[in-house]
Amino acid sequence: MAAMTANEQRLRQLLLQGLAGEAQAYHVFLKDLSAHVRAFLRRRLASLPDEIEDLVQDTLLAVHNQRHTYRADQPVTAWVHAIARYKLIDLLRSRSVREALHDPIDDDMALFAESSTDAADARRDVTQLLEQLPDSQRLPIVHMKLEGLSVAEAARATGMSESAVKVGVHRGLKALAALMGVRR
């Protein structure tokens, strides 16, 4: 817990006070958390800026409704980020379903077969390339670039320092480019 940021410590303290019945602390927690969640979602939803505020509110409502599930020995931001990610996935799923309802259905099923095969092949190729990297490079890339975690979250997940995570991503991407024969 010594590695927690000041923001993490503040949010945790406010939430714990709020859970203990201090209404003012809980109000401040939600206010501060809304700014944190907004920044978190803004990084992930740059292409859909109009959806951010609705998603912030959905996340805050879910945090409020699920506050009893928070475990005091866990980072608040990791718990909130998980909730926000689920809300983001729900949004993206609903958008794709709504948009798919308006798309004409093509009779050319080969297009769908090709794209799913290409995606599976790409996933397999990326997995094989990543397996060639040492953990110090592979894990930061998986957490940050594939799972979308922040540097701090990836550091917590890997047990590495934040600077080691950044170096691991940089060196890992450079190594992947070399493995693929791409000049950088």
C-alpha positions as CSV (number, residue, x, y, z in Angstrom):
1,M,0.0,0.0,0.0
2,A,3.0,2.3,0.3
3,A,3.1,2.7,-3.5
4,M,-0.3,4.3,-3.6
5,T,-0.5,7.7,-5.1
6,A,-1.8,10.7,-3.2
7,N,-4.9,10.7,-5.3
8,E,-5.5,7.0,-4.5
9,Q,-5.0,7.5,-0.8
10,R,-7.4,10.5,-0.8
11,L,-10.1,8.7,-2.7
12,R,-9.7,5.6,-0.5
13,Q,-9.9,7.7,2.7
14,L,-13.0,9.6,1.5
15,L,-14.7,6.4,0.4
16,L,-14.0,4.7,3.7
17,Q,-15.3,7.7,5.6
18,G,-18.4,7.8,3.4
19,L,-19.0,4.1,4.0
20,A,-18.7,4.8,7.7
21,G,-21.6,7.3,7.4
22,E,-19.9,10.6,6.8
23,A,-22.1,12.1,4.1
24,Q,-19.9,15.1,3.4
25,A,-16.9,12.9,2.8
26,Y,-18.9,10.7,0.5
27,H,-20.1,13.7,-1.5
28,V,-16.5,14.9,-1.9
29,F,-15.5,11.3,-2.9
30,L,-18.1,11.3,-5.7
31,K,-17.1,14.8,-6.8
32,D,-13.4,13.9,-7.0
33,L,-14.1,10.5,-8.4
34,S,-16.1,12.0,-11.3
35,A,-13.1,14.0,-12.4
36,H,-10.9,10.9,-12.2
37,V,-13.4,8.7,-14.1
38,R,-13.9,11.5,-16.7
39,A,-10.1,11.5,-17.4
40,F,-10.0,7.7,-17.5
41,L,-12.8,7.5,-20.0
42,R,-11.6,10.5,-22.1
43,R,-8.4,8.6,-22.8
44,R,-10.4,5.6,-24.0
45,L,-13.3,7.3,-25.8
46,A,-11.6,10.0,-27.9
47,S,-13.6,9.0,-30.9
48,L,-17.0,9.3,-29.0
49,P,-16.6,12.5,-26.9
50,D,-20.4,12.9,-26.6
51,E,-20.7,9.7,-24.7
52,I,-18.2,10.5,-22.0
53,E,-20.5,12.4,-19.6
54,D,-23.3,9.7,-19.8
55,L,-20.7,7.1,-19.1
56,V,-19.3,9.0,-16.2
57,Q,-22.7,9.2,-14.6
58,D,-23.4,5.5,-15.3
59,T,-20.1,4.6,-13.7
60,L,-20.7,6.8,-10.6
61,L,-24.2,5.3,-10.2
62,A,-22.7,1.8,-10.4
63,V,-20.0,2.7,-7.9
64,H,-22.7,4.1,-5.6
65,N,-24.9,1.0,-6.0
66,Q,-21.9,-1.4,-5.6
67,R,-20.1,0.5,-2.8
68,H,-20.8,-2.3,-0.4
69,T,-18.6,-4.6,-2.6
70,Y,-15.5,-2.5,-2.2
71,R,-12.7,-4.3,-0.3
72,A,-10.6,-1.9,1.8
73,D,-7.4,-3.8,1.1
74,Q,-7.7,-3.1,-2.6
75,P,-7.0,0.1,-4.5
76,V,-10.1,2.2,-5.1
77,T,-9.0,3.2,-8.6
78,A,-8.6,-0.3,-9.7
79,W,-12.1,-1.2,-8.5
80,V,-13.6,1.9,-10.1
81,H,-11.7,1.3,-13.4
82,A,-13.1,-2.2,-13.6
83,I,-16.6,-0.8,-13.2
84,A,-15.9,1.9,-15.8
85,R,-14.6,-0.7,-18.2
86,Y,-17.7,-2.8,-17.9
87,K,-19.8,0.3,-18.5
88,L,-17.7,1.2,-21.5
89,I,-18.1,-2.3,-22.9
90,D,-21.8,-2.1,-22.4
91,L,-21.9,1.2,-24.3
92,L,-19.8,-0.2,-27.2
93,R,-21.9,-3.3,-27.4
94,S,-25.2,-1.3,-27.5
95,R,-23.8,1.1,-30.1
96,S,-22.6,-1.8,-32.4
97,V,-26.0,-3.5,-32.0
98,R,-27.9,-0.3,-32.8
99,E,-25.7,0.5,-35.8
100,A,-25.9,-3.1,-37.0
101,L,-29.7,-2.8,-37.1
102,H,-29.3,-0.1,-39.7
103,D,-26.7,-1.8,-41.8
104,P,-27.9,-3.6,-45.0
105,I,-27.2,-7.4,-44.9
106,D,-24.9,-8.5,-47.7
107,D,-25.3,-11.9,-49.2
108,D,-21.5,-12.2,-49.6
109,M,-20.7,-14.4,-46.5
110,A,-17.1,-14.8,-47.7
111,L,-16.4,-11.3,-46.5
112,F,-17.4,-12.3,-42.9
113,A,-15.5,-15.5,-43.1
114,E,-12.4,-13.8,-44.3
115,S,-12.5,-11.1,-41.7
116,S,-13.0,-13.5,-38.8
117,T,-10.1,-15.7,-40.1
118,D,-7.9,-12.6,-40.5
119,A,-8.6,-11.5,-37.0
120,A,-7.9,-14.9,-35.5
121,D,-4.7,-15.1,-37.6
122,A,-3.6,-11.7,-36.4
123,R,-4.4,-12.6,-32.8
124,R,-2.4,-15.8,-33.1
125,D,0.5,-13.9,-34.7
126,V,0.6,-11.3,-32.0
127,T,0.5,-13.9,-29.3
128,Q,3.4,-15.8,-30.9
129,L,5.4,-12.6,-31.2
130,L,4.7,-11.6,-27.6
131,E,5.7,-15.1,-26.3
132,Q,9.2,-14.4,-27.7
133,L,9.7,-11.4,-25.4
134,P,10.9,-11.6,-21.8
135,D,8.2,-11.0,-19.1
136,S,9.7,-7.6,-18.4
137,Q,8.7,-6.5,-21.9
138,R,5.7,-8.7,-22.7
139,L,3.7,-8.1,-19.5
140,P,3.8,-4.2,-19.7
141,I,2.7,-4.4,-23.4
142,V,-0.1,-6.8,-22.7
143,H,-1.4,-4.7,-19.8
144,M,-1.0,-1.3,-21.3
145,K,-1.4,-1.8,-25.0
146,L,-3.8,-4.7,-25.1
147,E,-5.8,-4.3,-21.9
148,G,-5.7,-0.5,-21.8
149,L,-4.3,-0.2,-18.3
150,S,-2.5,3.0,-17.2
151,V,1.2,2.9,-16.3
152,A,0.3,2.9,-12.6
153,E,-2.2,0.0,-13.1
154,A,0.3,-2.0,-15.1
155,A,3.0,-1.4,-12.5
156,R,0.7,-2.7,-9.8
157,A,-0.4,-5.7,-11.9
158,T,3.2,-6.7,-12.7
159,G,4.9,-5.7,-9.5
160,M,7.3,-3.5,-11.5
161,S,8.0,0.2,-10.9
162,E,6.2,2.7,-13.2
163,S,9.5,3.6,-14.9
164,A,10.3,-0.1,-15.5
165,V,6.9,-0.5,-17.1
166,K,7.5,2.4,-19.4
167,V,11.0,1.1,-20.4
168,G,9.5,-2.4,-20.8
169,V,6.9,-1.1,-23.2
170,H,9.4,0.9,-25.2
171,R,11.9,-1.9,-25.5
172,G,9.2,-4.5,-26.1
173,L,7.7,-2.5,-29.0
174,K,11.1,-2.0,-30.4
175,A,11.8,-5.8,-30.2
176,L,8.4,-6.6,-31.8
177,A,9.2,-4.2,-34.6
178,A,12.6,-6.0,-35.1
179,L,10.9,-9.4,-35.0
180,M,8.4,-8.3,-37.7
181,G,11.2,-6.7,-39.8
182,V,9.8,-3.2,-39.5
183,R,12.3,-0.3,-39.7
184,R,11.7,2.3,-37.0
